[in-house]
Amino acid sequence: MTRGAVLRRVGQAVLVLWLAYTGAYVLLAALPGDAVMARFGNPDLGLTPEQLEQIRASYGVDRPLVVRYFESIGAFLSGDLGYSVQSGAAVSDLLAEALPSTLTLAALALAGAVFLAVVIAFTAAYGKGEWLRRLFRNLPPLFVSVPVFWIGIVLIQVFSFQLGLIPVIGASEAQALILPALTLTIPIAAPLAQVFLRSIDEVREQPFVSVVKARGASTSWLLWRNVAPNALLPVLTMAGLLFGELVGGAIITEAVFGRTGIGSLTVQAVAHRDTPVLLAVVVIATVVYVTINLIVDLLYPVLDPRLRQARGGARPGGAAGAPDPAPAADPAAGEVSAPGEAPAPADPDPGAVPPARSTPDRHRPSGAQR
Amino acid sequence: MKKRRIAWIGALAAVAIAMTGCSSSGGNDGGADGGGTLTYLEPQTWNTLYPPAGGFYPNGGVLNQITDRVLYQNPETLELEPWIAEELPQVNADATEYTFTLREGVTYSDGTPLDAENVVKNFDLFGKGDSDRALSVSEAINNYDRGEAVDERTVKFFFTAPSPGFAQAVSTINSGLLSNATLDRTNEEFGPGNAAEIVGSGPFVIDDEKIGTELSLAAREDYDWAPPSLEHQGAPQIDGVDFIVAGEASVRVGTVTSGQADVARTIPAPDEAQFAADGLELIAASTNGVNNSLSFRFAHPLLQDIRVRQALIAGIDREEIVDTLFSESYPLATGILAKTALGYTDTSQNYVYDPDRAEQLLDEAGWAPGSDGIREKDGEKLVLTFNEALPQPRSKEVVTLIQEQLGEIGVGVELFAGDQAAQDAARLELDTIQVYHSMVGRADFDVIKSQFHSANRNALLNLDPATNELHDAELDALLAQIASVPTTEERQQASAAAQQHLADQAYVLPLFEEPQVFGLRSQVEGFKTESIGRPSFYEVTLQR
């Protein structure tokens, strides 16, 4: 990337961040009630409207929205995340408590989802027997349509209450992760498997595959050396979307399993109109989202030779330009083939339209909040 | 290639097996020396441990274990009995002065003594609040002026006007006694993240907290000042209680029925049958207050005509609601107060289901059926908006069933959807909510005043906050009377008069007596609830 391109990227990221922040702020303010009402307006406290007014004034929420908005932006820029109105705890403390648990859950679920997606896609493409392939082909749509909370409840019922394998209460750290991770794995694996399967199907149709086959490549060679790398690209494109799935799924999963985490923190923050907490979560989510997309964009040329630029060559700028079709050597081409095995072809057909792929400068709608 | 993949799969499987195969320590196996730790499941997490905010059940459930009160209210008889006070208070003739004599030797878990100075400090805060620290006044304490420590064991309280409910008020969770240092905290410092620093003198002490999910209470070994009327004295017989938040009802039910937890609060009516099995029990504790009811906000143009309100009452089939949606734990209401509540009067003849009469009343009031079946008058449709009472059981289903029933007589019903914060904001707007679904648990004559008086919960919006206009001054006067006459007989009469007024004016429709339903394993013995259905673990033993 040239320096200009890097600067443009950073600028875009900051803009996305600011838009997400403002959007969350405005939406939360638009909901009926505010943090002070949420905390003190409960009839159980039996406070009179005058007493409520006093408390509102002491929190400063009776001032105009614009003033409070700029104040919060200022505080954010100086690194002060503020305090939760609901509990009075420092937002940084709440995040420190919630982040590790959610990250562990998300990482496990993602790993599980990739594994499951690969298994489903390969079985659906190369499984033994027509019925098996058909069965696995229909798994992703099924997985996508099953509600996450329902999966969670069923898993608890079966594995914990019926079979007694995993306690829900008093479980060790590892045990407490199994069911939530499984719950979160299924909805994430579904789109992954679907995209992966689709691109395997498309790559298999490519002429070079027939060539490789003709040269005596085994199915597994074909799969690992030729089909998989080419099918990986669209899967990678999904990474940003998957992150959104992860956040959304974590919210529900953490609620069902009563886990501490960013998900349950978000739910609480929205329910209590707890602006400082919610904004911190939004900023974190946006930063991660932007970062993931940046990494994906940078990885594209590494994975797809057709996207590499000739050195010093002008790069098609911000508009969705066609990828530079200068064919370069496929990374697999450098491998020395073992005797008896067919060497891999050096070149995915450059004439064919690349399968289901967006261009490097993708403009996605921003905001990871679903 | 193939080998490597198989190795991977094998490794993954091994990890999975190792993880599930870990020996589980349920954390509640009764040891030889201790009585074990009880696991208690709550549907919601607590949000503050400031006692006057104990009306929110999750808060009260914790406060009831960690704080003592000056007096003890017997949950069976609702009589007041000594506790931290050696005897019942001396009260002057017009109930403006109370004198308590305190027990000796009571200490807080931080070692400081519970003496007269400290009790005064407690009630000066609970009775007056402190807006600088955003600490509210206790709803249970009326007309508080000041407290005075006469000597180390004698406390006097003075009131600006008769305050006959004070003796009962000091027995509630909202008057849980706290150490001097704890009383200096701000509102934030009573919130989540500070639990272990909230110091009471109760039988349990908070020793660990995971914000939003768990709270561990440990028994206090040197506890020796339980209410004298209790059979058990001294330290609790269990080692402690783990409060665990499980928002999902099916998870709470399954966790207890599968033996992974001991007690769960809020068992939904449809799941009650599961606790009929061997080794399980169900306890439905009365909340002894204002029943689960609808308040018709009579200041709204659509509800100003008493005939419309009477028609709504006659058009709603309460028995169908209770039979369809609930169980035997939810008795049909016979008045605005529960049968066991102080001051209860039977007004059930005002709440008879009679759809024909309902139609007739609406005809008389000039509401004629429109083209879409909803009645109209002067071009306006008779459509009312109900709130969804989120803390109450199955409120949405109740309103949906009512929508169906009132549809039969040509009245439209809409449900105000929204979370708790939205509901709390909407509750004060006459144009948003015309029929308010709610209840209040409190075992005192004052409970009806709390619910309907314009200066308290104002459920009928008798006082419109927007216009500051009082619509039914007589109602307010009747309610205020309950909290200002000194003797029990007089309070009884005042309460009956207020209930009669509510019934005659067709302001309310009581639906059922809302219980607190706990599901528990039979191994849990001695589980009780206090006077409004909050759990009490002091006398519990675990048989393993």
Interface residues (C-beta under 8 A of the other chain):
Chain A: L31 P32 G33 D34 M37 A38 R39 F40 G41 N42 P43 D44 L45 G46 L47 T48 P49 Q51 Q54 I55 S58 Y59 Y83 Q86 S87 G88 A89 D93 L94 E97 F115 F149 I153 I156 Q157 S160 F161 Q162 G164 L165 I166 P167 V168 I169 G170 A171 S172 A174 Q175 L177 I178 S220 W221 W224 A255 V256 F257 G258 R259 T260 S264 L265 Q268 V270 A271 H272 R273
Chain B: M1 K2 L12 A16 M19 T20 C22 S24 S25 G26 G27 N28 T39 L41 N47 P52 A53 G55 F56 G129 S131 D132 A134 S136 V137 E139 T186 N187 E188 E189 F190 G191 P192 G193 N194 K210 I211 G212 T213 D242 I244 V245 A246 G247 E248 S250 V251 G254 T255 T257 S258 Q260 A261 G418 D419 Q420 A421 A422 D424 A425 A426 R427 L428 S438 V440 S450 A455 N456 R457 A459 P465
